[in-house]
Amino acid sequence: MSADTRDRDFLEFLVKSIVANPNDVVIDRTIDEMGVLLTLKINPEDMGYVIGRRGQTAQAIRTLLRVVGAKNNARVNLKIYEPEGSQRPPRRNREERGEADRSEVDIDTSSVDDLKI
């Protein structure tokens, strides 16, 4: 594995490990003045596995790619390809999800109250 494709190979291994259709995983790697751009194309049925609840899995993958890139002195960005015409399911409101209104939730901010930002 050469240093030039370490980020691509890492992403491929990671995504193929979590999707149901690993043979459909395609990664395009381009380099420009902004750094390395990895474009991930997957089976539409696997989109939920890669994005995760509230985008947490995608954010974790991006964080790991930044670490791999930093180790190789490169800035690595991830774009998850969404086919044209694809539709996301409609979002449910808070009541349907059983969540409390955030204005009613007390948050303890005492640990950061003295910070000078």
Contacts in CASP RR format, 6 or more apart in sequence:
PFRMAT RR
TARGET T0000
AUTHOR 0000-0000-0000
METHOD contacts of the structure
MODEL  1
MSADTRDRDFLEFLVKSIVANPNDVVIDRTIDEMGVLLTLKINPEDMGYV
IGRRGQTAQAIRTLLRVVGAKNNARVNLKIYEPEGSQRPPRRNREERGEA
DRSEVDIDTSSVDDLKI
1 9 0 8 1.000
3 72 0 8 1.000
5 29 0 8 1.000
6 68 0 8 1.000
6 72 0 8 1.000
7 29 0 8 1.000
7 36 0 8 1.000
7 38 0 8 1.000
7 65 0 8 1.000
7 68 0 8 1.000
7 69 0 8 1.000
7 72 0 8 1.000
7 74 0 8 1.000
7 76 0 8 1.000
8 27 0 8 1.000
8 29 0 8 1.000
8 38 0 8 1.000
10 64 0 8 1.000
10 65 0 8 1.000
10 68 0 8 1.000
11 27 0 8 1.000
11 38 0 8 1.000
11 40 0 8 1.000
11 61 0 8 1.000
11 65 0 8 1.000
11 78 0 8 1.000
12 25 0 8 1.000
12 27 0 8 1.000
14 61 0 8 1.000
14 64 0 8 1.000
15 22 0 8 1.000
15 25 0 8 1.000
15 27 0 8 1.000
15 40 0 8 1.000
15 42 0 8 1.000
15 50 0 8 1.000
15 61 0 8 1.000
16 22 0 8 1.000
16 25 0 8 1.000
18 49 0 8 1.000
18 50 0 8 1.000
18 57 0 8 1.000
19 25 0 8 1.000
19 42 0 8 1.000
19 43 0 8 1.000
19 46 0 8 1.000
19 49 0 8 1.000
19 50 0 8 1.000
20 43 0 8 1.000
20 45 0 8 1.000
20 46 0 8 1.000
20 49 0 8 1.000
21 42 0 8 1.000
21 43 0 8 1.000
21 45 0 8 1.000
21 46 0 8 1.000
24 41 0 8 1.000
24 42 0 8 1.000
24 43 0 8 1.000
24 46 0 8 1.000
25 40 0 8 1.000
25 41 0 8 1.000
25 42 0 8 1.000
26 40 0 8 1.000
26 41 0 8 1.000
26 42 0 8 1.000
27 38 0 8 1.000
27 39 0 8 1.000
27 40 0 8 1.000
27 41 0 8 1.000
28 38 0 8 1.000
28 39 0 8 1.000
28 41 0 8 1.000
29 36 0 8 1.000
29 37 0 8 1.000
29 38 0 8 1.000
29 39 0 8 1.000
30 36 0 8 1.000
30 37 0 8 1.000
30 39 0 8 1.000
31 37 0 8 1.000
34 75 0 8 1.000
34 77 0 8 1.000
35 74 0 8 1.000
35 75 0 8 1.000
35 76 0 8 1.000
35 77 0 8 1.000
36 69 0 8 1.000
36 74 0 8 1.000
36 75 0 8 1.000
36 76 0 8 1.000
36 77 0 8 1.000
37 77 0 8 1.000
37 79 0 8 1.000
38 65 0 8 1.000
38 76 0 8 1.000
38 77 0 8 1.000
38 78 0 8 1.000
38 79 0 8 1.000
39 79 0 8 1.000
39 81 0 8 1.000
40 50 0 8 1.000
40 78 0 8 1.000
40 79 0 8 1.000
40 80 0 8 1.000
40 81 0 8 1.000
41 81 0 8 1.000
42 50 0 8 1.000
42 80 0 8 1.000
42 81 0 8 1.000
44 83 0 8 1.000
44 86 0 8 1.000
47 80 0 8 1.000
47 82 0 8 1.000
48 57 0 8 1.000
49 57 0 8 1.000
50 57 0 8 1.000
50 58 0 8 1.000
50 61 0 8 1.000
50 80 0 8 1.000
51 57 0 8 1.000
51 58 0 8 1.000
51 80 0 8 1.000
52 58 0 8 1.000
58 78 0 8 1.000
58 80 0 8 1.000
61 78 0 8 1.000
62 77 0 8 1.000
62 78 0 8 1.000
65 76 0 8 1.000
65 77 0 8 1.000
65 78 0 8 1.000
66 75 0 8 1.000
66 76 0 8 1.000
68 76 0 8 1.000
69 75 0 8 1.000
69 76 0 8 1.000
94 100 0 8 1.000
94 101 0 8 1.000
END
